[in-house]
Amino acid sequence: LEQIGTAEALDLTGKAAVAQAALAYQLYQKMFSGPRWERLEKRGAKKQRLMWASTNVKNSAYRDTFYVDSLIGPDTISTIPPDPALK
């Protein structure tokens, strides 16, 4: 995107990963809802939570919570790396 360099391309920087995660979350919600899930839940099935890992930013232009803020949602877990300044 940086090599393309257009305003449109640069506007997409960092958004692909979040968009893919949003799609994964939609699939997760679909899997754990509806009549099939309700039958399983009545028989004792428990929801698994969706875990987001490696949510630290690699681009210093982003705030350090860019991905964590974008991925917060019900039934999710996020691994948050320690603040490098605290080491």
N, CA, C and O atoms as CSV, one atom per row, in Angstrom:
chain,resi,resn,atom,element,x,y,z
A,1,LEU,N,N,0.823,-1.195,0.000
A,1,LEU,CA,C,0.000,0.000,0.000
A,1,LEU,C,C,0.864,1.255,0.000
A,1,LEU,O,O,0.555,2.246,-0.662
A,2,GLU,N,N,1.965,1.187,0.767
A,2,GLU,CA,C,2.870,2.343,0.775
A,2,GLU,C,C,3.532,2.529,-0.584
A,2,GLU,O,O,3.772,3.658,-1.012
A,3,GLN,N,N,3.828,1.424,-1.264
A,3,GLN,CA,C,4.435,1.524,-2.584
A,3,GLN,C,C,3.462,2.110,-3.599
A,3,GLN,O,O,3.870,2.855,-4.490
A,4,ILE,N,N,2.180,1.782,-3.471
A,4,ILE,CA,C,1.168,2.361,-4.353
A,4,ILE,C,C,1.110,3.860,-4.110
A,4,ILE,O,O,1.117,4.660,-5.046
A,5,GLY,N,N,1.053,4.225,-2.828
A,5,GLY,CA,C,1.190,5.610,-2.423
A,5,GLY,C,C,0.009,6.538,-2.634
A,5,GLY,O,O,0.074,7.706,-2.250
A,6,THR,N,N,-1.062,6.055,-3.229
A,6,THR,CA,C,-2.223,6.934,-3.418
A,6,THR,C,C,-2.926,7.145,-2.083
A,6,THR,O,O,-2.744,6.370,-1.144
A,7,ALA,N,N,-3.719,8.185,-2.009
A,7,ALA,CA,C,-4.468,8.456,-0.779
A,7,ALA,C,C,-5.379,7.282,-0.434
A,7,ALA,O,O,-5.527,6.922,0.733
A,8,GLU,N,N,-5.988,6.691,-1.461
A,8,GLU,CA,C,-6.889,5.550,-1.232
A,8,GLU,C,C,-6.127,4.356,-0.660
A,8,GLU,O,O,-6.584,3.704,0.278
A,9,ALA,N,N,-4.964,4.083,-1.239
A,9,ALA,CA,C,-4.162,2.956,-0.756
A,9,ALA,C,C,-3.679,3.205,0.659
A,9,ALA,O,O,-3.764,2.317,1.507
A,10,LEU,N,N,-3.178,4.387,0.922
A,10,LEU,CA,C,-2.668,4.696,2.257
A,10,LEU,C,C,-3.774,4.672,3.301
A,10,LEU,O,O,-3.521,4.351,4.462
A,11,ASP,N,N,-4.996,5.006,2.902
A,11,ASP,CA,C,-6.127,4.969,3.828
A,11,ASP,C,C,-6.456,3.542,4.262
A,11,ASP,O,O,-7.068,3.343,5.311
A,12,LEU,N,N,-6.062,2.557,3.472
A,12,LEU,CA,C,-6.336,1.150,3.805
A,12,LEU,C,C,-5.286,0.542,4.734
A,12,LEU,O,O,-5.483,-0.552,5.265
A,13,THR,N,N,-4.182,1.241,4.928
A,13,THR,CA,C,-3.105,0.724,5.759
A,13,THR,C,C,-3.621,0.370,7.154
A,13,THR,O,O,-4.240,1.191,7.830
A,14,GLY,N,N,-3.352,-0.867,7.567
A,14,GLY,CA,C,-3.742,-1.318,8.895
A,14,GLY,C,C,-5.183,-1.777,9.016
A,14,GLY,O,O,-5.587,-2.267,10.070
A,15,LYS,N,N,-5.948,-1.632,7.980
A,15,LYS,CA,C,-7.367,-1.977,8.066
A,15,LYS,C,C,-7.665,-3.409,7.628
A,15,LYS,O,O,-8.689,-3.964,8.025
A,16,ALA,N,N,-6.808,-4.013,6.830
A,16,ALA,CA,C,-7.065,-5.367,6.338
A,16,ALA,C,C,-7.135,-6.374,7.493
A,16,ALA,O,O,-8.038,-7.209,7.538
A,17,ALA,N,N,-6.191,-6.289,8.411
A,17,ALA,CA,C,-6.173,-7.229,9.536
A,17,ALA,C,C,-7.426,-7.084,10.398
A,17,ALA,O,O,-8.012,-8.076,10.831
A,18,VAL,N,N,-7.823,-5.850,10.638
A,18,VAL,CA,C,-9.023,-5.612,11.447
A,18,VAL,C,C,-10.258,-6.109,10.708
A,18,VAL,O,O,-11.154,-6.681,11.328
A,19,ALA,N,N,-10.322,-5.904,9.400
A,19,ALA,CA,C,-11.462,-6.367,8.607
A,19,ALA,C,C,-11.539,-7.896,8.619
A,19,ALA,O,O,-12.628,-8.459,8.730
A,20,GLN,N,N,-10.401,-8.564,8.506
A,20,GLN,CA,C,-10.386,-10.025,8.548
A,20,GLN,C,C,-10.814,-10.533,9.923
A,20,GLN,O,O,-11.535,-11.525,10.029
A,21,ALA,N,N,-10.371,-9.857,10.958
A,21,ALA,CA,C,-10.779,-10.242,12.309
A,21,ALA,C,C,-12.278,-10.044,12.500
A,21,ALA,O,O,-12.931,-10.856,13.155
A,22,ALA,N,N,-12.830,-8.970,11.934
A,22,ALA,CA,C,-14.272,-8.732,12.035
A,22,ALA,C,C,-15.047,-9.852,11.345
A,22,ALA,O,O,-16.085,-10.290,11.842
A,23,LEU,N,N,-14.547,-10.313,10.205
A,23,LEU,CA,C,-15.189,-11.441,9.524
A,23,LEU,C,C,-15.114,-12.715,10.366
A,23,LEU,O,O,-16.086,-13.463,10.461
A,24,ALA,N,N,-13.959,-12.952,10.969
A,24,ALA,CA,C,-13.807,-14.123,11.839
A,24,ALA,C,C,-14.774,-14.041,13.018
A,24,ALA,O,O,-15.357,-15.050,13.414
A,25,TYR,N,N,-14.943,-12.850,13.577
A,25,TYR,CA,C,-15.862,-12.664,14.706
A,25,TYR,C,C,-17.302,-12.917,14.270
A,25,TYR,O,O,-18.081,-13.493,15.030
A,26,GLN,N,N,-17.668,-12.498,13.062
A,26,GLN,CA,C,-19.018,-12.770,12.555
A,26,GLN,C,C,-19.251,-14.266,12.418
A,26,GLN,O,O,-20.322,-14.765,12.763
A,27,LEU,N,N,-18.248,-14.987,11.914
A,27,LEU,CA,C,-18.369,-16.450,11.815
A,27,LEU,C,C,-18.499,-17.080,13.192
A,27,LEU,O,O,-19.289,-18.003,13.388
A,28,TYR,N,N,-17.729,-16.584,14.136
A,28,TYR,CA,C,-17.794,-17.058,15.516
A,28,TYR,C,C,-19.204,-16.872,16.075
A,28,TYR,O,O,-19.772,-17.794,16.660
A,29,GLN,N,N,-19.762,-15.678,15.892
A,29,GLN,CA,C,-21.102,-15.402,16.401
A,29,GLN,C,C,-22.141,-16.307,15.746
A,29,GLN,O,O,-23.074,-16.768,16.403
A,30,LYS,N,N,-21.979,-16.556,14.468
A,30,LYS,CA,C,-22.911,-17.426,13.751
A,30,LYS,C,C,-22.821,-18.860,14.275
A,30,LYS,O,O,-23.838,-19.537,14.426
A,31,MET,N,N,-21.590,-19.316,14.552
A,31,MET,CA,C,-21.391,-20.675,15.030
A,31,MET,C,C,-22.046,-20.899,16.397
A,31,MET,O,O,-22.568,-21.980,16.671
A,32,PHE,N,N,-22.014,-19.876,17.248
A,32,PHE,CA,C,-22.536,-20.011,18.602
A,32,PHE,C,C,-23.888,-19.322,18.756
A,32,PHE,O,O,-24.147,-18.668,19.766
A,33,SER,N,N,-24.738,-19.472,17.760
A,33,SER,CA,C,-26.100,-18.953,17.844
A,33,SER,C,C,-27.008,-19.827,16.987
A,33,SER,O,O,-26.546,-20.648,16.194
A,34,GLY,N,N,-28.276,-19.633,17.164
A,34,GLY,CA,C,-29.241,-20.359,16.349
A,34,GLY,C,C,-29.692,-21.665,16.986
A,34,GLY,O,O,-29.201,-22.058,18.044
A,35,PRO,N,N,-30.625,-22.323,16.333
A,35,PRO,CA,C,-31.227,-23.547,16.890
A,35,PRO,C,C,-30.228,-24.666,17.163
A,35,PRO,O,O,-30.326,-25.341,18.188
A,36,ARG,N,N,-29.267,-24.872,16.264
A,36,ARG,CA,C,-28.285,-25.939,16.485
A,36,ARG,C,C,-27.495,-25.679,17.761
A,36,ARG,O,O,-27.336,-26.572,18.594
A,37,TRP,N,N,-26.993,-24.439,17.911
A,37,TRP,CA,C,-26.220,-24.115,19.108
A,37,TRP,C,C,-27.088,-24.219,20.351
A,37,TRP,O,O,-26.627,-24.714,21.380
A,38,GLU,N,N,-28.325,-23.768,20.280
A,38,GLU,CA,C,-29.211,-23.818,21.438
A,38,GLU,C,C,-29.430,-25.257,21.896
A,38,GLU,O,O,-29.488,-25.523,23.096
A,39,ARG,N,N,-29.554,-26.192,20.941
A,39,ARG,CA,C,-29.688,-27.616,21.308
A,39,ARG,C,C,-28.425,-28.117,21.998
A,39,ARG,O,O,-28.495,-28.824,23.003
A,40,LEU,N,N,-27.282,-27.750,21.455
A,40,LEU,CA,C,-26.021,-28.166,22.070
A,40,LEU,C,C,-25.849,-27.571,23.459
A,40,LEU,O,O,-25.390,-28.246,24.380
A,41,GLU,N,N,-26.216,-26.315,23.605
A,41,GLU,CA,C,-26.082,-25.636,24.893
A,41,GLU,C,C,-26.977,-26.292,25.947
A,41,GLU,O,O,-26.576,-26.431,27.102
A,42,LYS,N,N,-28.173,-26.690,25.555
A,42,LYS,CA,C,-29.082,-27.378,26.484
A,42,LYS,C,C,-28.509,-28.708,26.951
A,42,LYS,O,O,-28.856,-29.202,28.024
A,43,ARG,N,N,-27.624,-29.287,26.135
A,43,ARG,CA,C,-26.989,-30.558,26.496
A,43,ARG,C,C,-25.661,-30.341,27.215
A,43,ARG,O,O,-24.928,-31.298,27.466
A,44,GLY,N,N,-25.348,-29.083,27.550
A,44,GLY,CA,C,-24.159,-28.793,28.347
A,44,GLY,C,C,-22.985,-28.187,27.603
A,44,GLY,O,O,-21.935,-27.947,28.200
A,45,ALA,N,N,-23.137,-27.937,26.325
A,45,ALA,CA,C,-22.030,-27.343,25.564
A,45,ALA,C,C,-21.742,-25.941,26.084
A,45,ALA,O,O,-22.657,-25.205,26.452
A,46,LYS,N,N,-20.483,-25.586,26.111
A,46,LYS,CA,C,-20.048,-24.267,26.559
A,46,LYS,C,C,-19.401,-23.538,25.388
A,46,LYS,O,O,-18.720,-24.142,24.559
A,47,LYS,N,N,-19.625,-22.242,25.337
A,47,LYS,CA,C,-18.993,-21.416,24.312
A,47,LYS,C,C,-17.502,-21.342,24.548
A,47,LYS,O,O,-17.049,-21.216,25.686
A,48,GLN,N,N,-16.749,-21.419,23.486
A,48,GLN,CA,C,-15.342,-21.077,23.564
A,48,GLN,C,C,-15.243,-19.595,23.284
A,48,GLN,O,O,-16.065,-19.036,22.558
A,49,ARG,N,N,-14.251,-18.963,23.853
A,49,ARG,CA,C,-14.050,-17.550,23.545
A,49,ARG,C,C,-13.045,-17.430,22.409
A,49,ARG,O,O,-12.155,-18.265,22.249
A,50,LEU,N,N,-13.207,-16.401,21.649
A,50,LEU,CA,C,-12.315,-16.124,20.540
A,50,LEU,C,C,-11.104,-15.371,21.085
A,50,LEU,O,O,-11.252,-14.377,21.797
A,51,MET,N,N,-9.900,-15.852,20.746
A,51,MET,CA,C,-8.700,-15.204,21.273
A,51,MET,C,C,-7.933,-14.514,20.150
A,51,MET,O,O,-7.613,-15.113,19.123
A,52,TRP,N,N,-7.654,-13.250,20.377
A,52,TRP,CA,C,-6.819,-12.481,19.462
A,52,TRP,C,C,-5.407,-12.482,20.033
A,52,TRP,O,O,-5.197,-12.122,21.191
A,53,ALA,N,N,-4.453,-12.883,19.223
A,53,ALA,CA,C,-3.070,-12.935,19.681
A,53,ALA,C,C,-2.190,-12.056,18.791
A,53,ALA,O,O,-2.572,-11.700,17.676
A,54,SER,N,N,-1.035,-11.721,19.290
A,54,SER,CA,C,-0.082,-10.865,18.564
A,54,SER,C,C,-0.731,-9.546,18.167
A,54,SER,O,O,-0.661,-9.124,17.013
A,55,THR,N,N,-1.356,-8.910,19.132
A,55,THR,CA,C,-2.063,-7.665,18.856
A,55,THR,C,C,-1.174,-6.437,19.030
A,55,THR,O,O,-1.659,-5.306,18.999
A,56,ASN,N,N,0.121,-6.658,19.210
A,56,ASN,CA,C,1.002,-5.490,19.294
A,56,ASN,C,C,1.198,-4.919,17.887
A,56,ASN,O,O,1.163,-5.653,16.900
A,57,VAL,N,N,1.396,-3.641,17.811
A,57,VAL,CA,C,1.551,-2.981,16.516
A,57,VAL,C,C,2.998,-3.094,16.038
A,57,VAL,O,O,3.935,-3.073,16.836
A,58,LYS,N,N,3.155,-3.212,14.739
A,58,LYS,CA,C,4.494,-3.268,14.151
A,58,LYS,C,C,4.830,-1.941,13.482
A,58,LYS,O,O,5.987,-1.682,13.148
A,59,ASN,N,N,3.828,-1.115,13.291
A,59,ASN,CA,C,4.011,0.176,12.633
A,59,ASN,C,C,3.990,1.267,13.706
A,59,ASN,O,O,2.981,1.453,14.385
A,60,SER,N,N,5.085,1.972,13.853
A,60,SER,CA,C,5.183,2.985,14.915
A,60,SER,C,C,4.233,4.167,14.699
A,60,SER,O,O,4.061,4.991,15.597
A,61,ALA,N,N,3.620,4.255,13.522
A,61,ALA,CA,C,2.656,5.332,13.268
A,61,ALA,C,C,1.322,5.070,13.970
A,61,ALA,O,O,0.515,5.984,14.136
A,62,TYR,N,N,1.093,3.821,14.381
A,62,TYR,CA,C,-0.153,3.475,15.064
A,62,TYR,C,C,0.018,3.628,16.567
A,62,TYR,O,O,1.112,3.434,17.098
A,63,ARG,N,N,-1.067,3.976,17.251
A,63,ARG,CA,C,-1.008,3.981,18.717
A,63,ARG,C,C,-0.839,2.532,19.184
A,63,ARG,O,O,-1.253,1.606,18.487
A,64,ASP,N,N,-0.245,2.336,20.336
A,64,ASP,CA,C,0.097,0.982,20.781
A,64,ASP,C,C,-1.110,0.099,21.058
A,64,ASP,O,O,-0.960,-1.118,21.172
A,65,THR,N,N,-2.289,0.669,21.168
A,65,THR,CA,C,-3.497,-0.122,21.404
A,65,THR,C,C,-4.381,-0.209,20.156
A,65,THR,O,O,-5.557,-0.556,20.260
A,66,PHE,N,N,-3.838,0.098,18.996
A,66,PHE,CA,C,-4.614,0.143,17.753
A,66,PHE,C,C,-5.420,-1.132,17.539
A,66,PHE,O,O,-6.628,-1.060,17.314
A,67,TYR,N,N,-4.782,-2.294,17.602
A,67,TYR,CA,C,-5.489,-3.555,17.351
A,67,TYR,C,C,-6.345,-3.968,18.539
A,67,TYR,O,O,-7.462,-4.453,18.360
A,68,VAL,N,N,-5.837,-3.782,19.733
A,68,VAL,CA,C,-6.608,-4.144,20.919
A,68,VAL,C,C,-7.925,-3.375,20.947
A,68,VAL,O,O,-8.979,-3.962,21.191
A,69,ASP,N,N,-7.874,-2.078,20.700
A,69,ASP,CA,C,-9.091,-1.257,20.688
A,69,ASP,C,C,-10.066,-1.715,19.613
A,69,ASP,O,O,-11.280,-1.691,19.815
A,70,SER,N,N,-9.532,-2.131,18.475
A,70,SER,CA,C,-10.376,-2.537,17.350
A,70,SER,C,C,-11.028,-3.901,17.564
A,70,SER,O,O,-12.053,-4.199,16.949
A,71,LEU,N,N,-10.447,-4.728,18.424
A,71,LEU,CA,C,-10.910,-6.111,18.559
A,71,LEU,C,C,-11.662,-6.402,19.851
A,71,LEU,O,O,-12.026,-7.550,20.105
A,72,ILE,N,N,-11.899,-5.394,20.663
A,72,ILE,CA,C,-12.636,-5.618,21.904
A,72,ILE,C,C,-14.058,-6.039,21.565
A,72,ILE,O,O,-14.715,-5.421,20.727
A,73,GLY,N,N,-14.526,-7.087,22.216
A,73,GLY,CA,C,-15.898,-7.530,21.988
A,73,GLY,C,C,-16.292,-8.608,22.981
A,73,GLY,O,O,-15.436,-9.205,23.634
A,74,PRO,N,N,-17.587,-8.855,23.092
A,74,PRO,CA,C,-18.057,-9.907,24.004
A,74,PRO,C,C,-17.456,-11.262,23.633
A,74,PRO,O,O,-17.284,-11.571,22.454
A,75,ASP,N,N,-17.147,-12.046,24.623
A,75,ASP,CA,C,-16.633,-13.413,24.457
A,75,ASP,C,C,-15.289,-13.466,23.746
A,75,ASP,O,O,-14.988,-14.453,23.076
A,76,THR,N,N,-14.470,-12.413,23.881
A,76,THR,CA,C,-13.143,-12.428,23.276
A,76,THR,C,C,-12.069,-12.246,24.342
A,76,THR,O,O,-12.308,-11.704,25.421
A,77,ILE,N,N,-10.894,-12.715,23.999
A,77,ILE,CA,C,-9.704,-12.557,24.834
A,77,ILE,C,C,-8.638,-11.939,23.931
A,77,ILE,O,O,-8.535,-12.299,22.758
A,78,SER,N,N,-7.867,-11.038,24.452
A,78,SER,CA,C,-6.772,-10.460,23.672
A,78,SER,C,C,-5.495,-10.560,24.479
A,78,SER,O,O,-5.450,-10.189,25.652
A,79,THR,N,N,-4.453,-11.070,23.831
A,79,THR,CA,C,-3.151,-11.070,24.480
A,79,THR,C,C,-2.560,-9.691,24.261
A,79,THR,O,O,-2.458,-9.219,23.129
A,80,ILE,N,N,-2.181,-9.066,25.329
A,80,ILE,CA,C,-1.631,-7.721,25.242
A,80,ILE,C,C,-0.182,-7.765,25.686
A,80,ILE,O,O,0.112,-8.092,26.836
A,81,PRO,N,N,0.725,-7.437,24.773
A,81,PRO,CA,C,2.142,-7.475,25.133
A,81,PRO,C,C,2.476,-6.400,26.166
A,81,PRO,O,O,1.815,-5.364,26.235
A,82,PRO,N,N,3.500,-6.656,26.959
A,82,PRO,CA,C,3.889,-5.641,27.952
A,82,PRO,C,C,4.400,-4.370,27.268
A,82,PRO,O,O,4.894,-4.396,26.141
A,83,ASP,N,N,4.266,-3.291,27.974
A,83,ASP,CA,C,4.768,-2.009,27.484
A,83,ASP,C,C,6.291,-2.063,27.469
A,83,ASP,O,O,6.906,-2.283,28.512
A,84,PRO,N,N,6.912,-1.866,26.306
A,84,PRO,CA,C,8.390,-1.939,26.242
A,84,PRO,C,C,9.063,-0.918,27.152
A,84,PRO,O,O,10.196,-1.131,27.584
A,85,ALA,N,N,8.385,0.184,27.448
A,85,ALA,CA,C,8.972,1.201,28.314
A,85,ALA,C,C,9.100,0.705,29.748
A,85,ALA,O,O,9.875,1.265,30.524
A,86,LEU,N,N,8.354,-0.333,30.113
A,86,LEU,CA,C,8.372,-0.833,31.479
A,86,LEU,C,C,9.448,-1.907,31.699
A,86,LEU,O,O,9.652,-2.362,32.825
A,87,LYS,N,N,10.120,-2.301,30.644
A,87,LYS,CA,C,11.154,-3.341,30.789
A,87,LYS,C,C,12.417,-2.796,31.386
A,87,LYS,O,O,13.382,-3.538,31.574
